[in-house]
Amino acid sequence: MHYPNRTTFQPAREATLHWLQGTPLGAIDEQDVVLSYGGQNGVSLVLQSILSGPTPVVLVEELFYAGFRWAAALLRAEVIAMPMDARGVIPEAIAAIAKSHDVQAICTSPEVHNPTGLFTPVERREEIVEVARDNDIQIIEDDCYRMGASRAPSYRMLAPERGWYVYSISKTLTPALRIGFVVAPKPSVSALRRSAEHGFFGLAIPLADLAERLLVDPQAAEYASKVNEVFGKYVQTCVNTLGCYDLTWNEDVPFVWLKLPEGWRASAFCQAAESEKVQIRPAEDFAGREARAPQAVRIAINAQIAHDHFERAMLRLRDLLDSPPERIGV
């Protein structure tokens, strides 16, 4: 009949550090970690810990994971999308908007940008950190879609006073358990703990115990590696079938980004794909309400579908790409 407390979760937090070893997070100990019910809950906890005042502003990328907007909306924050280039968010755009708005946080996915799959190199990250410091902006890094090794230092490592790191096992192991982790900047650990403790008194103890056992089990790492191999096989099938078109992909990323050829609009292509029993998402699903979305789609890799069925689905998409409707043609 005892409620969980901080001591209760210490073994699970230590297991989290074991799971994240090799991730460039800077100086870290188990006290910096808070367990969450998946990555989305983790993003909400961070925003609860950061936002204040009557009109807080949260910045997102030009195309972005919709969960950022949902979490910010629950806290009555304004969400503003920032322009991007091939290396990620443009730092000058952040500085410009910060001059006229109460920007308190920026949500970003630098390792695997959702939905485009782009990667933000360390030089661009350092430029963003400089702007964030100049304007006292917190940086929230969502690393939930990375399945391979990190390719650059995290924002928490580059800016230990303002970098927040959110991760979950939804893509690497299973989304069913709803296990996520947030690593707070050293000055903000107590604020993050309060958000979790006042919000839901911590994870259910059986789930925390399961997380502890799972994350230190050598077989879990082996399973994650096998999951990644399977996704890589499916990604390669997608590339072999659709690679003649403008496709952004990585074998360590469970989706691909397809820029449509002339003659197709994203919404029409998704409808046509659905009529062929293939579900994909248009770029507009990842854009702000007032934004102009590119004619592109995200194709998620679903490894629960038998590989031969998946291959046939990709062939149906290629047939559609090869035959755009004349009414939308040039």
C-alpha positions in Angstrom: 0.0 0.0 0.0 3.0 2.3 -0.3 3.2 4.9 -3.0 6.4 4.9 -5.1 9.1 7.4 -4.2 12.5 8.4 -5.6 14.3 5.6 -3.9 11.8 3.1 -5.5 12.9 4.1 -9.0 16.7 4.3 -8.4 17.3 0.8 -9.9 15.3 1.6 -13.0 17.1 4.9 -13.4 20.5 3.1 -13.2 19.2 0.6 -15.8 18.4 3.5 -18.0 21.9 4.8 -17.8 23.1 1.3 -18.8 20.8 1.3 -21.8 21.9 4.8 -22.9 25.6 4.1 -22.5 27.3 5.3 -25.6 24.8 8.1 -26.2 26.8 11.4 -26.0 24.8 13.1 -23.1 27.7 14.7 -21.2 28.1 14.3 -17.4 25.2 12.3 -16.1 24.1 10.2 -13.1 20.9 8.4 -12.3 19.5 11.4 -10.4 19.3 13.3 -13.7 16.8 10.8 -15.2 13.1 10.8 -14.8 11.0 7.8 -16.1 8.0 8.6 -18.2 5.1 6.8 -19.9 6.7 6.9 -23.4 8.3 9.7 -25.3 5.2 11.8 -25.7 4.7 11.9 -21.9 8.3 12.9 -21.7 7.9 15.9 -23.9 4.9 17.0 -21.9 6.9 16.7 -18.7 9.7 18.8 -20.1 7.3 21.6 -21.2 5.5 21.5 -17.9 8.9 22.1 -16.2 9.9 24.9 -18.5 7.0 27.1 -19.6 5.8 30.0 -17.5 3.9 33.3 -18.0 0.8 34.1 -19.9 2.1 33.8 -23.5 4.9 31.3 -23.7 6.1 30.4 -27.2 7.5 27.0 -28.3 9.4 26.7 -31.5 9.3 23.6 -33.7 10.8 22.7 -37.0 9.1 23.7 -40.3 7.8 20.1 -40.5 7.5 18.5 -37.1 6.2 15.6 -35.0 2.7 16.6 -34.2 3.1 15.5 -30.5 5.1 18.7 -29.9 2.1 20.8 -30.8 -0.3 18.6 -28.8 1.9 18.9 -25.7 2.3 22.7 -26.1 -1.4 23.2 -26.7 -2.3 21.5 -23.4 -0.2 24.1 -21.7 -1.8 26.9 -23.7 1.5 27.8 -25.4 1.8 29.2 -28.9 3.6 27.0 -31.4 5.7 28.7 -34.2 7.3 26.7 -36.9 10.9 27.7 -38.0 12.2 27.4 -41.5 14.7 24.6 -42.2 17.4 23.8 -44.7 19.1 20.5 -45.4 21.0 20.7 -42.1 18.0 21.5 -39.9 16.5 24.6 -38.3 18.0 27.9 -39.4 19.6 29.6 -36.4 19.0 33.1 -37.7 15.3 32.4 -37.9 15.3 31.5 -34.2 17.1 34.7 -33.3 14.7 36.8 -35.4 11.5 35.4 -33.8 13.0 35.6 -30.3 13.2 39.4 -30.7 9.4 39.8 -30.7 8.1 36.7 -28.8 8.5 35.1 -25.4 10.3 32.1 -26.8 11.0 29.7 -24.0 11.8 26.4 -25.8 12.6 24.8 -29.1 11.6 21.2 -29.8 13.9 19.5 -32.3 14.9 16.0 -33.6 18.5 16.5 -34.8 19.5 12.8 -35.1 16.5 11.6 -37.1 14.2 14.4 -38.1 10.6 13.3 -38.2 9.3 13.2 -41.0 12.1 14.0 -43.4 14.9 11.8 -41.9 17.4 14.6 -42.1 20.4 14.8 -39.8 21.6 18.0 -38.1 25.5 18.1 -38.0 27.4 19.3 -34.9 28.3 22.6 -36.5 24.6 23.5 -37.0 23.8 22.3 -33.5 26.5 24.6 -32.0 25.1 27.6 -33.9 21.6 26.8 -32.5 23.1 26.5 -29.0 24.7 29.9 -29.3 21.3 31.5 -30.3 19.6 29.6 -27.5 22.1 31.0 -24.9 21.8 34.5 -26.2 18.0 34.4 -25.9 17.6 32.1 -22.9 15.8 29.3 -24.8 15.7 25.7 -23.6 16.4 23.0 -26.2 14.3 19.8 -26.1 15.8 17.0 -28.1 13.5 14.1 -29.2 15.7 11.1 -30.0 12.9 8.5 -30.1 13.4 7.6 -33.8 17.1 6.8 -33.7 17.7 3.1 -33.9 21.5 3.1 -34.6 24.4 4.9 -33.0 24.4 8.6 -32.3 26.3 10.6 -35.0 26.9 13.8 -33.1 26.8 15.1 -29.5 23.4 15.7 -28.0 22.2 19.2 -27.1 22.5 18.2 -23.4 26.2 17.6 -24.0 26.7 20.8 -26.0 24.6 22.9 -23.7 24.4 21.1 -20.3 22.6 24.1 -18.7 19.6 24.0 -21.1 19.7 20.8 -23.1 16.8 18.2 -22.4 17.0 14.7 -23.8 13.8 12.6 -24.5 14.0 8.9 -25.5 11.8 5.8 -25.4 12.0 2.2 -26.3 9.0 2.4 -28.6 11.0 2.0 -31.8 13.9 -0.1 -30.6 12.0 -2.7 -28.6 8.2 -2.2 -28.3 5.7 0.7 -28.0 3.4 -1.5 -25.9 5.2 -1.0 -22.6 5.1 2.9 -22.7 8.5 3.2 -21.2 10.4 6.5 -21.8 13.1 8.5 -20.2 13.9 12.2 -19.8 17.4 13.4 -19.0 17.2 16.9 -17.6 19.9 19.6 -17.6 21.7 19.7 -14.2 20.0 23.0 -13.1 16.5 21.7 -13.9 16.5 18.2 -12.4 14.3 19.2 -9.4 11.8 21.0 -11.7 11.5 17.9 -13.9 11.0 15.6 -10.8 8.3 17.9 -9.5 6.4 17.7 -12.8 6.4 13.9 -12.7 5.7 13.6 -9.0 2.9 16.1 -9.0 1.5 14.8 -12.3 1.2 11.1 -11.7 3.4 10.1 -8.6 5.8 8.2 -10.8 5.5 5.1 -12.9 3.6 2.1 -11.7 6.0 0.0 -9.6 5.6 -3.2 -11.7 6.4 -1.2 -14.9 9.5 0.4 -13.3 10.6 -3.1 -12.1 10.1 -4.4 -15.6 12.0 -1.5 -17.1 14.9 -2.3 -14.7 15.1 -6.0 -15.7 14.6 -5.3 -19.4 17.2 -2.6 -19.8 20.0 -4.5 -18.2 19.2 -7.8 -19.8 21.8 -8.7 -22.5 19.1 -10.3 -24.6 17.3 -6.9 -24.8 20.2 -5.3 -26.6 20.4 -8.4 -28.8 16.6 -8.0 -29.6 17.1 -4.3 -30.4 19.8 -5.2 -32.8 17.7 -7.8 -34.5 14.8 -5.4 -34.7 17.1 -2.9 -36.4 18.2 -5.5 -38.8 14.7 -6.3 -39.8 13.8 -2.7 -40.3 16.9 -2.3 -42.4 15.8 -5.1 -44.6 12.4 -3.5 -45.1 14.0 -0.1 -45.8 16.3 -1.6 -48.4 13.2 -3.2 -50.1 11.6 0.2 -50.2 14.7 1.8 -51.7 15.1 -1.0 -54.3 11.5 -0.4 -55.4 11.2 3.4 -55.1 14.8 4.5 -55.3 14.4 5.9 -58.8 12.4 8.7 -57.2 13.6 11.4 -54.8 13.8 9.3 -51.6 15.5 10.2 -48.3 16.3 7.1 -46.3 18.6 5.4 -43.8 18.7 1.8 -42.7 18.7 2.9 -39.1 15.5 4.9 -39.5 12.0 3.2 -39.6 10.5 5.4 -42.3 11.5 7.0 -45.6 10.6 10.5 -47.0 9.5 10.6 -50.6 9.3 13.9 -52.6 6.6 13.3 -55.2 7.2 13.7 -58.9 5.4 16.4 -60.9 1.8 15.4 -61.5 1.1 14.3 -58.0 -0.1 16.2 -55.0 0.5 14.7 -51.6 -3.1 14.4 -50.5 -4.2 12.9 -53.8 -1.3 10.4 -53.7 -2.2 9.3 -50.2 -5.8 8.8 -51.2 -4.7 6.8 -54.2 -2.4 4.7 -52.0 -5.2 4.1 -49.6 -7.4 2.8 -52.4 -4.6 0.3 -53.0 -4.7 -0.6 -49.2 -1.4 1.2 -48.5 -1.5 3.8 -45.7 1.0 6.6 -45.8 1.0 10.2 -44.5 1.2 13.5 -46.5 3.7 16.3 -45.6 0.8 18.5 -44.5 0.2 16.2 -41.5 3.6 17.4 -40.2 3.2 21.1 -41.0 1.7 24.0 -39.0 -1.9 25.0 -39.6 -0.8 28.1 -41.7 2.2 26.5 -43.3 2.7 25.5 -46.9 3.6 21.9 -47.0 5.8 20.3 -49.8 4.4 17.7 -52.1 5.9 14.8 -50.2 4.9 11.8 -48.1 6.3 9.8 -45.2 6.3 6.1 -45.6 6.5 4.3 -42.3 8.1 0.9 -42.2 5.8 -1.6 -40.6 7.9 -4.8 -40.0 4.8 -6.6 -38.6 3.6 -6.9 -42.2 5.0 -10.0 -43.9 7.9 -9.0 -46.1 6.4 -10.2 -49.3 3.2 -8.2 -48.6 5.3 -5.2 -47.9 7.2 -5.6 -51.1 4.0 -5.8 -53.1 2.7 -2.7 -51.3 5.9 -0.8 -52.5 5.3 -2.0 -56.0 1.8 -0.6 -55.9 3.2 2.7 -54.8 5.7 2.7 -57.7 2.9 2.0 -60.2 1.1 5.0 -58.9 4.3 7.2 -59.1 4.8 6.0 -62.6 1.3 7.0 -63.7 0.4 10.5 -62.2 -3.2 11.7 -62.9 -3.4 13.8 -66.0 -5.5 16.5 -64.3 -2.6 17.4 -62.0 0.1 17.0 -64.7 2.2 19.8 -66.1 
